[in-house]
Amino acid sequence: MRKLVYYVGLSIDGYIAGPGHEFDFYPVGEDMVAWMNERYPETVPVHVRTLVGMPVETPNVSFDTVLMGRGTYDVGGIVSPFAHMRQYVVSTTHGGIDDPSVELVKDDPIDLVRRLKAEESDKDVWLCGGGNLAASLLPEIDELVIKCYPVIAGDGIPAIRGGFLPTLFAPVDSRAFANGARVTWFSRA
C-alpha cells in the first residue's frame, strides 16, 4: 500500500509560509538544492526545473501523485505546476480549474486519499500543502519529511492548522546542510 507523505519546508517556529504566502525567506543553500533535485525531483514544479538546472523530463523518484490545498495551488499562478504527476486540488471554494490534468476535489479528501493509497504503485502520494489540508488529512498521513530552515517567521501559515489533536510520529532519519537547514524523516508511531 502506498503512503501519504507530507513533504514540506518550515521555519523553526512551524510556518510553511508567511502571512502573504511568502516562502522566499528560507535560506536554501546549493548543497540542499542539489540534494532536493536528486532525492525528490518531482517536487520541483515544471516551470522551475530549467532554472535550477534540472531537465524538464527528469523522472519521478518518490511520488506520482500530488495533493494541494487551494492556497498552495493558487500561489504559483501556474495552471498545471506538476504536469509530471497526477494533480489534485482540494477546495470547497475554488470556482474551477481550466486544465483537465488538474482535478478539483470539493468533497471529503479523506476518501480520496484512501482510494489513492489503495492503488497499485511503487510511488507514494505527496501532500504538498497547506496547513488546512494537512490538518484535515492528519489521520491519513503516514510519513513526514520536514525541511526545517534556521529562520523564525513569526507569523504565517502553520504546517498544520487545525484543532488540538496530538499525533505521534517517530524520527527515522535526519540530514543537515551547510545553510543550517535540516531534513528529518518521521514515520507514524
MDAnalysis code that builds the backbone (N, CA, C; Angstrom):
import MDAnalysis as mda
import numpy as np

u = mda.Universe.empty(567, n_residues=189, atom_resindex=np.repeat(np.arange(189), 3), trajectory=True)
u.add_TopologyAttr("name", ["N", "CA", "C"] * 189)
u.add_TopologyAttr("resid", np.arange(1, 190))
u.add_TopologyAttr("resname", ["MET", "ARG", "LYS", "LEU", "VAL", "TYR", "TYR", "VAL", "GLY", "LEU", "SER", "ILE", "ASP", "GLY", "TYR", "ILE", "ALA", "GLY", "PRO", "GLY", "HIS", "GLU", "PHE", "ASP", "PHE", "TYR", "PRO", "VAL", "GLY", "GLU", "ASP", "MET", "VAL", "ALA", "TRP", "MET", "ASN", "GLU", "ARG", "TYR", "PRO", "GLU", "THR", "VAL", "PRO", "VAL", "HIS", "VAL", "ARG", "THR", "LEU", "VAL", "GLY", "MET", "PRO", "VAL", "GLU", "THR", "PRO", "ASN", "VAL", "SER", "PHE", "ASP", "THR", "VAL", "LEU", "MET", "GLY", "ARG", "GLY", "THR", "TYR", "ASP", "VAL", "GLY", "GLY", "ILE", "VAL", "SER", "PRO", "PHE", "ALA", "HIS", "MET", "ARG", "GLN", "TYR", "VAL", "VAL", "SER", "THR", "THR", "HIS", "GLY", "GLY", "ILE", "ASP", "ASP", "PRO", "SER", "VAL", "GLU", "LEU", "VAL", "LYS", "ASP", "ASP", "PRO", "ILE", "ASP", "LEU", "VAL", "ARG", "ARG", "LEU", "LYS", "ALA", "GLU", "GLU", "SER", "ASP", "LYS", "ASP", "VAL", "TRP", "LEU", "CYS", "GLY", "GLY", "GLY", "ASN", "LEU", "ALA", "ALA", "SER", "LEU", "LEU", "PRO", "GLU", "ILE", "ASP", "GLU", "LEU", "VAL", "ILE", "LYS", "CYS", "TYR", "PRO", "VAL", "ILE", "ALA", "GLY", "ASP", "GLY", "ILE", "PRO", "ALA", "ILE", "ARG", "GLY", "GLY", "PHE", "LEU", "PRO", "THR", "LEU", "PHE", "ALA", "PRO", "VAL", "ASP", "SER", "ARG", "ALA", "PHE", "ALA", "ASN", "GLY", "ALA", "ARG", "VAL", "THR", "TRP", "PHE", "SER", "ARG", "ALA"])
u.atoms.positions = np.array([
    [0.842, -1.186, 0.000],
    [0.000, 0.000, 0.000],
    [0.882, 1.243, 0.000],
    [0.511, 2.216, -0.828],
    [1.280, 3.454, -0.857],
    [0.988, 4.312, 0.367],
    [1.863, 5.271, 0.579],
    [1.756, 6.128, 1.760],
    [1.422, 7.558, 1.345],
    [0.803, 8.273, 2.279],
    [0.635, 9.716, 2.149],
    [1.780, 10.349, 2.922],
    [2.596, 11.136, 2.208],
    [3.794, 11.741, 2.780],
    [3.659, 13.257, 2.727],
    [3.735, 13.875, 3.898],
    [3.726, 15.340, 3.969],
    [5.179, 15.794, 3.906],
    [5.616, 16.198, 2.707],
    [6.970, 16.682, 2.449],
    [6.854, 18.193, 2.356],
    [7.442, 18.896, 3.322],
    [7.203, 20.323, 3.420],
    [8.379, 21.020, 4.095],
    [8.583, 22.275, 3.735],
    [9.584, 23.106, 4.385],
    [8.904, 24.007, 5.395],
    [9.603, 24.249, 6.515],
    [9.029, 25.143, 7.509],
    [10.099, 25.859, 8.309],
    [9.677, 26.926, 8.941],
    [10.555, 27.716, 9.791],
    [10.706, 27.033, 11.147],
    [11.641, 27.496, 11.956],
    [11.839, 26.939, 13.292],
    [10.543, 27.002, 14.094],
    [9.761, 28.067, 13.891],
    [8.516, 28.223, 14.658],
    [7.302, 27.612, 13.962],
    [7.525, 26.763, 12.962],
    [6.464, 25.918, 12.418],
    [5.617, 26.476, 11.298],
    [6.091, 27.512, 10.600],
    [5.323, 28.089, 9.494],
    [5.848, 27.604, 8.145],
    [4.913, 27.224, 7.260],
    [5.308, 26.785, 5.918],
    [5.400, 27.953, 4.948],
    [4.804, 29.073, 5.330],
    [4.857, 30.288, 4.507],
    [4.502, 31.473, 5.389],
    [4.817, 32.664, 4.892],
    [4.459, 33.871, 5.610],
    [2.979, 34.178, 5.458],
    [2.519, 35.270, 6.071],
    [1.097, 35.602, 6.022],
    [0.578, 35.895, 4.617],
    [1.451, 36.287, 3.707],
    [1.080, 36.528, 2.317],
    [1.506, 35.398, 1.402],
    [1.678, 34.214, 1.951],
    [2.121, 33.012, 1.239],
    [3.583, 33.090, 0.790],
    [4.382, 33.971, 1.414],
    [5.801, 34.068, 1.060],
    [6.547, 32.832, 1.542],
    [7.518, 32.399, 0.756],
    [8.413, 31.337, 1.195],
    [9.838, 31.621, 0.733],
    [10.065, 32.804, 0.189],
    [11.389, 33.167, -0.305],
    [12.346, 33.583, 0.809],
    [11.893, 33.564, 2.054],
    [12.760, 33.921, 3.174],
    [13.539, 32.719, 3.713],
    [13.279, 31.524, 3.189],
    [14.017, 30.343, 3.624],
    [15.414, 30.368, 3.016],
    [16.454, 30.212, 3.840],
    [17.817, 30.188, 3.300],
    [18.145, 28.820, 2.704],
    [18.103, 28.718, 1.392],
    [18.368, 27.448, 0.711],
    [19.760, 27.510, 0.104],
    [20.629, 26.598, 0.527],
    [21.997, 26.550, 0.016],
    [22.122, 25.635, -1.186],
    [23.252, 25.759, -1.884],
    [23.484, 24.973, -3.094],
    [23.465, 23.473, -2.832],
    [24.066, 23.042, -1.705],
    [24.085, 21.601, -1.422],
    [22.673, 21.074, -1.166],
    [21.824, 21.897, -0.570],
    [20.454, 21.478, -0.297],
    [19.648, 21.400, -1.596],
    [19.810, 22.375, -2.471],
    [19.107, 22.354, -3.760],
    [19.515, 21.123, -4.563],
    [20.816, 20.839, -4.601],
    [21.297, 19.661, -5.339],
    [20.697, 18.391, -4.752],
    [20.645, 18.304, -3.426],
    [20.076, 17.129, -2.777],
    [18.583, 16.988, -3.096],
    [17.818, 18.099, -2.977],
    [16.375, 18.056, -3.260],
    [16.118, 17.652, -4.710],
    [16.902, 18.205, -5.630],
    [16.724, 17.879, -7.049],
    [16.997, 16.409, -7.337],
    [17.917, 15.811, -6.596],
    [18.239, 14.408, -6.808],
    [17.267, 13.482, -6.071],
    [16.951, 13.802, -4.816],
    [16.140, 12.904, -3.977],
    [14.639, 13.021, -4.248],
    [14.172, 14.247, -4.470],
    [12.742, 14.493, -4.692],
    [12.525, 15.385, -5.920],
    [13.005, 14.967, -7.106],
    [12.923, 15.840, -8.277],
    [11.487, 16.188, -8.672],
    [10.546, 15.283, -8.409],
    [9.166, 15.538, -8.803],
    [8.527, 16.679, -8.028],
    [9.132, 17.099, -6.910],
    [8.575, 18.200, -6.131],
    [8.978, 19.568, -6.691],
    [9.818, 19.560, -7.713],
    [10.210, 20.809, -8.377],
    [9.203, 21.067, -9.500],
    [8.467, 22.190, -9.428],
    [7.476, 22.478, -10.473],
    [8.111, 22.542, -11.862],
    [7.323, 22.193, -12.851],
    [7.808, 22.142, -14.231],
    [8.459, 23.458, -14.649],
    [7.834, 24.581, -14.325],
    [8.343, 25.884, -14.771],
    [9.622, 26.312, -14.039],
    [10.012, 25.604, -12.975],
    [11.210, 25.949, -12.210],
    [12.387, 25.040, -12.573],
    [12.104, 23.910, -13.152],
    [13.137, 22.896, -13.386],
    [14.349, 23.436, -14.156],
    [14.140, 24.111, -15.261],
    [15.286, 24.606, -16.034],
    [16.051, 25.681, -15.260],
    [15.355, 26.424, -14.400],
    [16.018, 27.466, -13.605],
    [16.996, 26.883, -12.597],
    [16.746, 25.651, -12.153],
    [17.631, 25.014, -11.174],
    [18.526, 23.956, -11.821],
    [18.585, 23.969, -13.150],
    [19.472, 23.062, -13.869],
    [18.978, 21.630, -13.993],
    [17.668, 21.441, -13.900],
    [17.086, 20.105, -13.989],
    [16.376, 19.949, -15.321],
    [16.641, 18.863, -16.044],
    [15.886, 18.624, -17.278],
    [14.389, 18.504, -16.970],
    [13.556, 19.069, -17.812],
    [12.109, 19.043, -17.607],
    [11.590, 17.613, -17.505],
    [12.177, 16.691, -18.254],
    [11.684, 15.317, -18.289],
    [12.309, 14.417, -17.216],
    [12.921, 14.973, -16.183],
    [13.500, 14.178, -15.093],
    [12.434, 13.260, -14.500],
    [12.734, 11.962, -14.372],
    [11.723, 11.023, -13.868],
    [11.419, 11.207, -12.382],
    [10.216, 10.831, -12.012],
    [9.798, 10.864, -10.615],
    [10.533, 9.773, -9.842],
    [10.910, 10.071, -8.608],
    [11.627, 9.123, -7.769],
    [10.731, 8.588, -6.648],
    [10.041, 9.480, -5.949],
    [9.287, 9.085, -4.757],
    [7.779, 9.176, -4.910],
    [7.292, 10.139, -5.689],
    [5.856, 10.412, -5.781],
    [5.373, 10.403, -7.226],
    [4.113, 9.981, -7.415],
    [3.490, 10.097, -8.736],
    [2.169, 10.854, -8.671],
    [1.801, 11.291, -7.462],
    [0.544, 11.993, -7.237],
    [0.798, 13.109, -6.225],
    [0.168, 14.265, -6.447],
    [0.325, 15.392, -5.526],
    [-1.042, 15.920, -5.120],
    [-1.177, 16.243, -3.818],
    [-2.377, 16.880, -3.278],
    [-2.010, 18.267, -2.802],
    [-2.826, 19.244, -3.183],
    [-2.594, 20.630, -2.779],
    [-3.895, 21.230, -2.289],
    [-3.799, 22.093, -1.292],
    [-4.927, 22.918, -0.918],
    [-5.004, 24.088, -1.874],
    [-6.090, 24.844, -1.800],
    [-6.270, 25.973, -2.714],
    [-5.170, 27.015, -2.574],
    [-4.810, 27.339, -1.341],
    [-3.769, 28.344, -1.136],
    [-2.445, 27.944, -1.750],
    [-2.068, 26.703, -1.606],
    [-0.818, 26.206, -2.189],
    [-0.894, 26.230, -3.706],
    [-2.000, 25.792, -4.254],
    [-2.159, 25.752, -5.706],
    [-2.182, 27.161, -6.308],
    [-2.946, 28.062, -5.714],
    [-3.103, 29.408, -6.278],
    [-1.842, 30.253, -6.201],
    [-0.969, 29.997, -5.226],
    [0.222, 30.830, -5.044],
    [1.101, 30.853, -6.286],
    [1.295, 29.713, -6.910],
    [2.194, 29.652, -8.061],
    [1.677, 30.351, -9.307],
    [0.355, 30.459, -9.447],
    [-0.206, 31.078, -10.632],
    [-0.039, 30.242, -11.891],
    [0.371, 28.995, -11.727],
    [0.560, 28.074, -12.855],
    [-0.594, 27.084, -12.830],
    [-1.258, 26.888, -13.959],
    [-2.434, 26.024, -14.008],
    [-2.069, 24.564, -13.730],
    [-0.935, 24.098, -14.254],
    [-0.521, 22.701, -14.062],
    [0.936, 22.672, -13.601],
    [1.190, 22.996, -12.317],
    [2.572, 23.124, -11.850],
    [3.354, 21.815, -11.815],
    [2.660, 20.696, -11.658],
    [3.325, 19.396, -11.561],
    [2.773, 18.464, -12.637],
    [2.931, 18.867, -13.880],
    [2.362, 18.123, -15.013],
    [2.910, 16.706, -15.118],
    [3.999, 16.416, -14.465],
    [4.625, 15.092, -14.474],
    [4.016, 14.156, -13.423],
    [2.963, 14.610, -12.731],
    [2.268, 13.797, -11.731],
    [0.763, 13.978, -11.886],
    [-0.008, 13.104, -11.253],
    [-1.441, 13.357, -11.131],
    [-1.605, 14.438, -10.074],
    [-2.407, 15.439, -10.381],
    [-2.544, 16.599, -9.521],
    [-3.984, 16.739, -9.031],
    [-4.125, 16.912, -7.717],
    [-5.434, 17.138, -7.105],
    [-5.367, 18.409, -6.278],
    [-6.361, 19.264, -6.457],
    [-6.506, 20.460, -5.641],
    [-7.760, 20.262, -4.814],
    [-7.608, 20.320, -3.493],
    [-8.724, 20.115, -2.580],
    [-9.209, 21.487, -2.117],
    [-10.452, 21.819, -2.496],
    [-11.020, 23.113, -2.129],
    [-12.529, 23.093, -2.287],
    [-13.220, 23.640, -1.309],
    [-14.677, 23.782, -1.415],
    [-15.050, 25.136, -1.996],
    [-14.065, 26.038, -2.164],
    [-14.362, 27.399, -2.622],
    [-13.806, 27.738, -3.997],
    [-12.943, 26.894, -4.547],
    [-12.349, 27.188, -5.859],
    [-13.430, 27.068, -6.936],
    [-13.480, 28.022, -7.832],
    [-14.511, 28.049, -8.862],
    [-14.342, 27.036, -9.966],
    [-13.123, 26.591, -10.214],
    [-12.868, 25.625, -11.275],
    [-11.459, 25.779, -11.809],
    [-10.952, 24.725, -12.398],
    [-9.594, 24.712, -12.935],
    [-9.682, 24.400, -14.421],
    [-9.035, 25.236, -15.233],
    [-9.110, 25.120, -16.689],
    [-8.039, 24.218, -17.276],
    [-7.780, 23.097, -16.624],
    [-6.816, 22.142, -17.153],
    [-7.282, 20.748, -16.738],
    [-7.519, 19.869, -17.702],
    [-8.011, 18.534, -17.364],
    [-7.000, 17.680, -16.596],
    [-5.724, 18.086, -16.568],
    [-4.724, 17.310, -15.835],
    [-4.697, 17.641, -14.342],
    [-5.498, 18.628, -13.937],
    [-5.596, 19.006, -12.530],
    [-7.038, 18.797, -12.097],
    [-7.240, 17.874, -11.150],
    [-8.595, 17.563, -10.707],
    [-8.941, 18.345, -9.446],
    [-10.055, 19.055, -9.498],
    [-10.558, 19.790, -8.344],
    [-11.424, 18.851, -7.513],
    [-11.113, 18.745, -6.222],
    [-11.835, 17.875, -5.298],
    [-12.563, 18.762, -4.301],
    [-13.889, 18.743, -4.362],
    [-14.681, 19.598, -3.486],
    [-15.263, 18.856, -2.290],
    [-15.161, 17.520, -2.290],
    [-15.739, 16.761, -1.186],
    [-14.629, 16.232, -0.271],
    [-14.907, 15.211, 0.469],
    [-14.049, 14.679, 1.510],
    [-12.673, 14.231, 1.004],
    [-11.592, 14.906, 1.428],
    [-10.267, 14.488, 0.973],
    [-9.808, 13.164, 1.597],
    [-10.386, 12.774, 2.718],
    [-10.019, 11.501, 3.353],
    [-10.362, 10.337, 2.419],
    [-11.563, 10.369, 1.839],
    [-11.953, 9.309, 0.905],
    [-11.012, 9.268, -0.294],
    [-10.669, 10.427, -0.829],
    [-9.728, 10.493, -1.954],
    [-8.399, 9.854, -1.575],
    [-7.853, 10.226, -0.430],
    [-6.548, 9.698, -0.010],
    [-6.611, 8.192, 0.183],
    [-7.665, 7.712, 0.764],
    [-7.787, 6.252, 0.962],
    [-7.836, 5.513, -0.374],
    [-8.528, 6.092, -1.361],
    [-8.553, 5.484, -2.696],
    [-7.162, 5.502, -3.326],
    [-6.475, 6.639, -3.212],
    [-5.135, 6.756, -3.792],
    [-4.152, 5.800, -3.127],
    [-4.238, 5.676, -1.809],
    [-3.329, 4.790, -1.089],
    [-3.561, 3.323, -1.455],
    [-4.776, 2.980, -1.821],
    [-5.107, 1.593, -2.167],
    [-4.659, 1.212, -3.575],
    [-4.281, 2.173, -4.392],
    [-3.842, 1.896, -5.761],
    [-2.511, 1.142, -5.772],
    [-2.306, 0.376, -6.814],
    [-1.028, -0.305, -7.027],
    [-0.049, 0.691, -7.636],
    [1.029, 0.969, -6.924],
    [2.064, 1.863, -7.435],
    [3.301, 1.718, -6.569],
    [4.458, 1.919, -7.170],
    [5.693, 1.911, -6.389],
    [6.059, 3.319, -5.918],
    [5.178, 4.275, -6.165],
    [5.382, 5.668, -5.750],
    [4.307, 6.059, -4.736],
    [4.673, 6.966, -3.846],
    [3.752, 7.435, -2.813],
    [2.991, 8.667, -3.275],
    [2.111, 9.151, -2.402],
    [1.295, 10.339, -2.645],
    [1.902, 11.477, -1.834],
    [2.164, 12.597, -2.496],
    [2.778, 13.754, -1.844],
    [1.712, 14.741, -1.424],
    [1.660, 15.020, -0.126],
    [0.851, 16.117, 0.390],
    [1.747, 17.342, 0.368],
    [1.474, 18.229, -0.572],
    [2.305, 19.402, -0.812],
    [1.980, 20.532, 0.165],
    [0.763, 20.645, 0.586],
    [0.322, 21.698, 1.496],
    [-1.064, 22.108, 1.125],
    [-1.620, 22.926, 1.890],
    [-1.147, 23.700, 3.015],
    [-1.662, 23.184, 4.358],
    [-1.618, 24.109, 5.308],
    [-1.891, 23.777, 6.684],
    [-3.297, 23.287, 6.950],
    [-4.286, 23.863, 6.282],
    [-5.669, 23.400, 6.477],
    [-5.856, 21.992, 5.941],
    [-5.344, 21.732, 4.745],
    [-5.463, 20.404, 4.152],
    [-4.696, 19.381, 4.984],
    [-3.506, 19.737, 5.439],
    [-2.726, 18.815, 6.264],
    [-3.469, 18.465, 7.544],
    [-4.139, 19.444, 8.146],
    [-4.910, 19.164, 9.366],
    [-6.054, 18.203, 9.078],
    [-6.745, 18.402, 7.952],
    [-7.877, 17.525, 7.645],
    [-7.414, 16.116, 7.271],
    [-6.184, 15.986, 6.786],
    [-5.667, 14.682, 6.385],
    [-4.759, 14.035, 7.433],
    [-4.595, 14.675, 8.573],
    [-3.688, 14.161, 9.597],
    [-3.922, 12.684, 9.930],
    [-5.159, 12.203, 10.023],
    [-5.343, 10.776, 10.319],
    [-4.773, 9.845, 9.244],
    [-4.568, 10.353, 8.032],
    [-4.080, 9.527, 6.924],
    [-2.601, 9.748, 6.600],
    [-1.948, 10.705, 7.247],
    [-0.532, 10.968, 6.966],
    [0.305, 9.843, 7.570],
    [1.072, 9.167, 6.708],
    [1.909, 8.045, 7.139],
    [3.330, 8.469, 7.468],
    [3.834, 9.461, 6.749],
    [5.199, 9.930, 6.950],
    [5.260, 11.439, 6.824],
    [6.229, 12.014, 7.513],
    [6.551, 13.433, 7.378],
    [7.992, 13.518, 6.895],
    [8.239, 14.406, 5.964],
    [9.599, 14.762, 5.576],
    [9.657, 16.277, 5.768],
    [10.274, 16.679, 6.871],
    [10.271, 18.081, 7.282],
    [11.620, 18.713, 6.976],
    [11.595, 19.726, 6.115],
    [12.782, 20.536, 5.850],
    [12.676, 21.740, 6.774],
    [13.444, 21.743, 7.860],
    [13.373, 22.829, 8.835],
    [14.521, 23.810, 8.582],
    [14.148, 25.041, 8.287],
    [15.126, 26.075, 7.959],
    [15.441, 26.903, 9.203],
    [16.683, 27.382, 9.343],
    [17.093, 28.122, 10.536],
    [16.628, 29.585, 10.494],
    [15.323, 29.761, 10.501],
    [14.747, 31.108, 10.469],
    [13.430, 31.081, 11.248],
    [13.139, 32.166, 11.927],
    [11.853, 32.320, 12.603],
    [11.002, 33.242, 11.745],
    [9.805, 32.792, 11.400],
    [8.902, 33.596, 10.576],
    [8.095, 34.562, 11.442],
    [7.655, 34.122, 12.607],
    [6.886, 34.991, 13.498],
    [5.392, 34.984, 13.237],
    [5.000, 34.743, 12.004],
    [3.587, 34.712, 11.633],
    [3.491, 34.034, 10.270],
    [2.295, 33.583, 9.950],
    [2.126, 32.975, 8.635],
    [1.197, 31.791, 8.658],
    [1.464, 30.867, 7.747],
    [0.635, 29.669, 7.577],
    [1.329, 28.521, 8.307],
    [0.684, 27.986, 9.359],
    [1.314, 26.887, 10.089],
    [1.303, 25.592, 9.279],
    [2.213, 24.703, 9.605],
    [2.302, 23.413, 8.910],
    [1.011, 22.623, 9.048],
    [0.384, 22.705, 10.211],
    [-0.901, 22.059, 10.470],
    [-1.786, 23.111, 11.125],
    [-2.885, 23.448, 10.462],
    [-3.802, 24.447, 11.012],
    [-5.117, 23.741, 11.328],
    [-5.257, 23.371, 12.572],
    [-6.464, 22.661, 12.972],
    [-6.577, 22.617, 14.472],
    [-7.518, 21.842, 14.949],
    [-7.731, 21.709, 16.381],
    [-6.646, 20.880, 17.043],
    [-6.739, 20.806, 18.349],
    [-5.790, 20.060, 19.164],
    [-5.992, 18.577, 18.935],
    [-5.012, 17.929, 18.314],
    [-5.093, 16.506, 18.016],
    [-3.686, 15.905, 18.078],
    [-3.166, 15.643, 19.285],
    [-1.815, 15.091, 19.390],
    [-1.693, 13.785, 18.600],
    [-0.708, 13.733, 17.718],
    [-0.477, 12.576, 16.856],
    [1.011, 12.273, 16.892],
    [1.374, 11.088, 17.332],
    [2.779, 10.743, 17.493],
    [3.419, 10.270, 16.190],
    [4.612, 10.788, 15.946],
    [5.469, 10.339, 14.866],
    [6.842, 10.081, 15.458],
    [7.582, 9.155, 14.885],
    [8.922, 8.825, 15.364],
    [9.952, 9.215, 14.314],
    [11.019, 9.918, 14.721],
    [12.064, 10.246, 13.755],
    [12.797, 8.980, 13.317],
    [13.060, 8.879, 12.015],
    [13.758, 7.700, 11.494],
    [15.070, 8.036, 10.791],
    [15.248, 9.306, 10.412],
    [16.482, 9.708, 9.745],
    [16.563, 11.230, 9.760],
    [17.764, 11.739, 9.554],
    [17.956, 13.186, 9.544],
    [19.195, 13.512, 8.719],
    [19.183, 14.690, 8.129],
    [20.329, 15.131, 7.333],
    [20.469, 16.642, 7.480],
    [21.686, 17.112, 7.724],
    [21.964, 18.538, 7.885],
    [22.635, 19.083, 6.626],
    [22.454, 20.384, 6.410],
    [23.025, 21.053, 5.245],
    [23.848, 22.258, 5.682],
    [24.698, 22.738, 4.794],
    [25.625, 23.825, 5.103],
    [24.911, 25.112, 5.505],
    [23.692, 25.318, 5.025],
    [22.952, 26.539, 5.344],
    [22.293, 26.492, 6.725],
    [22.495, 25.401, 7.465],
    [21.893, 25.258, 8.786],
    [20.543, 24.569, 8.771],
    [20.028, 24.276, 7.582],
    [18.750, 23.569, 7.474],
    [18.967, 22.089, 7.781],
    [17.892, 21.447, 8.178],
    [17.929, 20.018, 8.483],
    [16.662, 19.379, 7.941],
    [16.818, 18.229, 7.291],
    [15.678, 17.441, 6.852],
    [15.559, 16.257, 7.807],
    [14.357, 16.052, 8.321],
    [14.101, 14.929, 9.221],
    [12.919, 14.140, 8.687],
    [13.085, 12.823, 8.636],
    [12.041, 11.911, 8.215],
    [11.379, 11.340, 9.465],
    [10.041, 11.327, 9.469],
    [9.270, 10.780, 10.583],
    [8.284, 9.760, 10.035],
    [8.078, 8.673, 10.780],
    [7.032, 7.711, 10.469],
    [6.006, 7.752, 11.588],
    [4.763, 7.465, 11.230],
    [3.720, 7.441, 12.250],
    [4.104, 6.421, 13.316],
    [4.045, 6.838, 14.574],
    [4.449, 5.976, 15.702],
    [3.350, 4.984, 16.020],
])
